[in-house]
């Protein structure tokens, strides 16, 4: 289902923002298209229209997934002061439940449930409740090494 054209007016800024997030996370167009459940060709058309300031209509599914991705990005910004830490957390394997040795990006790339799991995990962390951490603290959740050049 595509939203009525009136509700599409605000979608261009969302697409421009998610484009910047995708660049920060080093996602290809195909990766991003998969995350928001949109054919890559349609995503390219929508991104071009958004960059040109045109009205972009998106499906409810795409809007929901975009909202979760932006929520994940925001949570990472709140948790980690350094961009390299945020990138490492999303891309590196994580031993905490629910990741079980895979990267959060791999989990959220799996399906809509993966998006919800990663966002819920981060929201819980922000609230001081680390699901699956069994009281061992943040060291279990994040083991990020930043290499300065």
C-alpha positions as CSV (number, residue, x, y, z in Angstrom):
1,X,0.0,0.0,0.0
2,X,1.3,3.5,-0.9
3,X,0.3,6.4,1.3
4,X,-1.9,9.2,-0.2
5,X,0.2,11.9,-1.9
6,X,-0.5,14.4,0.9
7,X,1.3,12.2,3.4
8,X,4.2,11.7,1.1
9,X,5.3,15.4,1.4
10,X,7.5,14.7,4.4
11,X,9.1,11.5,3.0
12,X,11.9,13.3,1.1
13,X,13.7,14.5,4.3
14,X,13.4,11.0,5.7
15,X,15.0,9.6,2.6
16,X,17.8,12.2,2.5
17,X,18.5,11.4,6.2
18,X,18.5,7.6,5.7
19,X,20.8,8.1,2.7
20,X,23.4,9.8,5.1
21,X,23.0,7.0,7.6
22,X,23.5,4.4,4.9
23,X,26.7,6.2,3.9
24,X,27.9,6.3,7.5
25,X,27.2,2.6,7.9
26,X,28.8,1.8,4.5
27,X,25.6,0.2,3.1
28,X,25.2,-0.3,-0.6
29,X,22.0,0.7,-2.4
30,X,21.0,-3.0,-2.4
31,X,21.7,-3.4,1.3
32,X,19.5,-0.3,2.1
33,X,16.8,-1.5,-0.2
34,X,16.7,-4.8,1.5
35,X,16.5,-3.2,4.9
36,X,13.5,-1.2,3.9
37,X,11.9,-3.9,1.8
38,X,12.0,-2.0,-1.4
39,X,13.3,-3.0,-4.9
40,X,16.7,-1.4,-5.4
41,X,15.5,0.3,-8.7
42,X,12.6,1.9,-6.8
43,X,14.8,3.0,-4.0
44,X,17.2,4.7,-6.5
45,X,14.2,6.6,-8.1
46,X,12.9,7.6,-4.7
47,X,16.4,8.8,-3.5
48,X,16.9,10.8,-6.7
49,X,13.4,12.4,-6.3
50,X,14.2,13.1,-2.6
51,X,17.5,14.8,-3.4
52,X,15.7,17.0,-5.9
53,X,13.1,17.9,-3.3
54,X,10.3,16.2,-5.0
55,X,7.4,14.5,-3.2
56,X,8.1,10.8,-2.6
57,X,5.4,8.3,-1.9
58,X,6.5,5.3,0.2
59,X,4.7,2.2,1.3
60,X,3.7,1.8,5.0
61,X,6.2,-1.0,5.3
62,X,9.0,1.1,4.0
63,X,8.1,4.0,6.3
64,X,7.9,1.7,9.3
65,X,11.3,0.2,8.5
66,X,12.8,3.6,7.9
67,X,11.5,4.7,11.3
68,X,13.2,1.7,13.0
69,X,16.5,2.4,11.2
70,X,16.4,6.0,12.2
71,X,15.6,5.0,15.8
72,X,18.5,2.6,15.8
73,X,20.8,5.3,14.5
74,X,19.6,7.7,17.1
75,X,20.1,5.2,19.9
76,X,23.6,4.6,18.8
77,X,24.3,8.3,18.7
78,X,23.0,8.5,22.3
79,X,25.1,5.5,23.5
80,X,28.4,6.2,21.7
81,X,30.1,9.6,21.5
82,X,32.4,8.7,18.6
83,X,31.2,7.7,15.1
84,X,33.8,4.9,14.9
85,X,32.3,3.3,18.0
86,X,28.8,3.5,16.5
87,X,30.0,1.9,13.2
88,X,31.9,-0.8,15.0
89,X,28.9,-1.7,17.2
90,X,26.5,-2.0,14.2
91,X,29.0,-4.0,12.0
92,X,31.1,-6.1,14.4
93,X,30.0,-9.5,15.8
94,X,28.4,-9.2,19.2
95,X,28.3,-12.0,21.9
96,X,25.2,-10.7,23.7
97,X,21.8,-12.2,23.3
98,X,20.1,-11.8,20.9
99,X,23.1,-11.5,18.5
100,X,24.9,-14.7,19.5
101,X,28.1,-13.8,17.7
102,X,26.6,-12.1,14.6
103,X,26.7,-8.4,14.0
104,X,23.6,-6.3,14.8
105,X,23.6,-5.3,11.1
106,X,23.3,-8.9,10.1
107,X,20.4,-9.4,12.4
108,X,18.5,-6.3,11.3
109,X,19.2,-7.2,7.7
110,X,17.5,-10.6,8.2
111,X,13.9,-9.4,8.3
112,X,11.5,-7.0,10.0
113,X,11.7,-9.0,13.2
114,X,15.5,-8.4,13.2
115,X,14.9,-4.6,13.0
116,X,12.6,-4.8,16.0
117,X,15.0,-6.9,18.0
118,X,18.0,-4.6,17.4
119,X,15.9,-1.5,18.1
120,X,14.4,-3.1,21.2
121,X,17.8,-4.1,22.5
122,X,19.1,-0.5,22.1
123,X,16.0,1.0,23.6
124,X,16.5,-1.4,26.6
125,X,20.1,-0.4,26.9
126,X,19.2,3.3,26.9
127,X,16.7,2.6,29.6
128,X,19.3,0.8,31.7
129,X,17.9,-2.7,31.0
130,X,20.2,-4.8,28.9
131,X,18.2,-7.8,27.6
132,X,20.2,-11.0,27.7
133,X,23.2,-9.4,29.5
134,X,22.3,-11.2,32.8
135,X,23.7,-8.4,34.9
136,X,27.2,-8.5,33.6
137,X,27.2,-4.9,32.3
138,X,28.1,-3.2,29.1
139,X,31.4,-5.0,28.6
140,X,29.5,-8.0,27.4
141,X,27.4,-6.0,25.0
142,X,30.1,-3.8,23.5
143,X,33.7,-4.6,23.0
144,X,34.8,-1.9,20.7
145,X,38.4,-1.0,20.0
146,X,39.1,2.2,18.2
147,X,42.4,2.4,16.3
148,X,43.7,5.9,16.0
149,X,45.7,6.7,12.9
